[in-house]
Amino acid sequence: MADQEVFVAQQQPLADRDNGMLDGAEEDPAAAFLAQQENEIAGIENDVGVLEGREVLSAMQDPDDLGLDANSRKQEAEWKEKAIKELEEWYARQDEKLQKTKASNRAAEEAFVSDAEDIFPGTEWERVAQLCDFNPKSSKQAKDVSRMRSVLISLKQAPLVR
């Protein structure tokens, strides 16, 4: 409302205008623009000065009258809370996953140690077969290990004589 009053006050009646001439003197467009801007700034400063003391506190306490800045701060706070919850959930999932991995690694290590203790003569090739994947199609290795596979198979079929 105050903006409209400032704007109306700046308007001059059409009769006072003499094709850009006021009282026989030329009007400087830059000076007119600066005067208009100063009037608008003064109006804004007056509007800002209205909210003082209790009105500021009541405006801050009432969420319906917060305005865009307060709404955006409120929304930002909600997003931060949501992000903190999501991070906590992610860390919990990561910890759970880590504990499962540790348990499976321990079980695999115990099985490996028990198999290593059960060394009997004549079971060497079975142990090598357990450690090597002899199926070329299911191999997930990126390197070509076909030559090593063929050497191990030939040694298994015809062991070296000492």
C-alpha positions in Angstrom: 0.0 0.0 0.0 2.8 2.4 0.9 4.4 1.6 -2.5 1.3 2.8 -4.3 1.2 6.0 -2.3 4.8 6.7 -3.2 4.2 6.0 -6.8 1.1 8.2 -6.9 2.9 11.0 -5.2 5.6 10.9 -7.8 3.1 11.1 -10.6 2.4 14.7 -11.8 -0.9 15.8 -13.3 -0.8 16.0 -17.0 -1.6 19.7 -16.9 1.6 20.4 -15.0 3.7 18.8 -17.7 4.7 21.0 -20.6 6.2 18.4 -23.0 9.0 17.6 -20.5 9.4 21.1 -19.3 8.5 22.1 -15.7 8.3 25.8 -15.0 10.3 26.6 -18.0 13.4 24.6 -16.9 14.5 21.3 -18.5 14.1 18.2 -16.3 17.2 16.0 -16.0 16.2 12.4 -16.6 19.1 11.1 -14.5 18.2 13.3 -11.6 14.5 12.3 -11.8 15.5 8.6 -11.8 17.7 9.1 -8.7 15.0 11.0 -6.9 12.5 8.2 -7.7 15.0 5.6 -6.4 15.6 7.6 -3.2 11.8 7.8 -2.6 11.4 4.1 -3.1 14.3 3.3 -0.7 12.8 5.6 1.9 9.5 3.8 1.5 11.1 0.4 1.9 13.0 1.7 5.0 9.7 2.9 6.5 8.1 -0.5 5.9 11.0 -2.3 7.5 10.9 0.0 10.5 7.3 -0.8 11.2 8.1 -4.2 12.6 9.7 -3.5 15.9 9.7 -5.0 19.4 6.7 -7.3 20.0 5.6 -7.4 16.4 9.0 -8.9 15.4 8.7 -11.5 18.1 5.1 -12.4 17.2 6.0 -12.6 13.5 8.8 -15.0 14.3 6.7 -17.1 16.6 3.7 -17.5 14.2 4.7 -20.0 11.5 1.8 -18.8 9.2 3.2 -15.2 9.0 6.9 -16.2 8.5 7.4 -15.0 5.0 9.6 -16.6 2.3 12.9 -16.3 4.1 11.6 -17.9 7.2 9.8 -20.6 5.2 13.0 -21.4 3.3 14.9 -21.6 6.6 12.3 -23.9 8.1 12.4 -26.1 5.0 16.2 -26.1 5.1 16.1 -27.2 8.7 13.7 -30.1 7.8 16.0 -31.2 5.0 19.0 -31.1 7.3 17.1 -33.3 9.9 16.1 -35.7 7.1 19.7 -35.9 5.8 21.0 -36.6 9.3 18.5 -39.4 9.7 19.4 -40.9 6.3 23.1 -40.7 7.2 22.5 -42.4 10.5 20.6 -45.2 8.7 23.3 -45.5 6.1 26.0 -45.8 8.8 23.9 -48.4 10.6 23.6 -50.4 7.4 27.3 -50.1 6.7 28.1 -51.3 10.2 25.7 -54.2 9.9 27.3 -55.1 6.5 30.8 -54.9 8.0 29.9 -57.2 10.9 28.4 -59.7 8.4 31.5 -59.6 6.3 33.8 -60.0 9.3 31.8 -63.0 10.5 31.9 -64.7 7.1 35.6 -64.0 6.8 36.2 -65.5 10.2 34.2 -68.6 9.3 36.1 -68.9 6.0 39.4 -68.6 7.8 38.5 -71.3 10.3 37.5 -73.6 7.5 40.7 -72.9 5.6 42.8 -73.5 8.8 41.0 -76.8 9.5 41.5 -77.9 5.9 45.2 -77.0 6.1 45.6 -79.2 9.2 44.1 -82.2 7.5 47.0 -82.9 5.1 47.1 -86.6 4.1 49.4 -88.1 1.4 47.6 -88.3 -1.9 45.2 -85.4 -1.3 47.5 -82.7 -2.7 45.7 -82.4 -6.1 42.3 -82.2 -4.4 43.5 -79.2 -2.4 45.0 -77.6 -5.6 41.6 -78.2 -7.4 39.8 -76.5 -4.5 42.1 -73.4 -4.9 41.9 -73.3 -8.7 38.9 -72.7 -10.9 39.3 -75.1 -13.8 36.2 -74.1 -15.6 37.2 -71.4 -18.2 33.7 -70.1 -18.7 33.0 -69.4 -15.1 36.3 -67.7 -14.4 35.9 -64.1 -13.3 39.5 -63.3 -13.7 40.5 -60.7 -16.3 43.9 -62.3 -17.0 44.4 -65.3 -19.3 45.3 -68.3 -17.1 44.6 -71.0 -19.6 48.3 -71.9 -19.8 48.6 -72.3 -16.0 45.4 -74.4 -16.0 46.8 -76.7 -18.8 50.1 -77.1 -17.0 48.4 -78.1 -13.7 46.1 -80.5 -15.5 49.1 -82.2 -17.3 51.0 -82.4 -14.0 48.0 -84.0 -12.3 47.7 -86.6 -15.1 51.5 -87.3 -15.3 53.3 -86.2 -12.1 57.0 -85.5 -12.2 59.2 -88.4 -11.2 61.9 -87.6 -8.8 
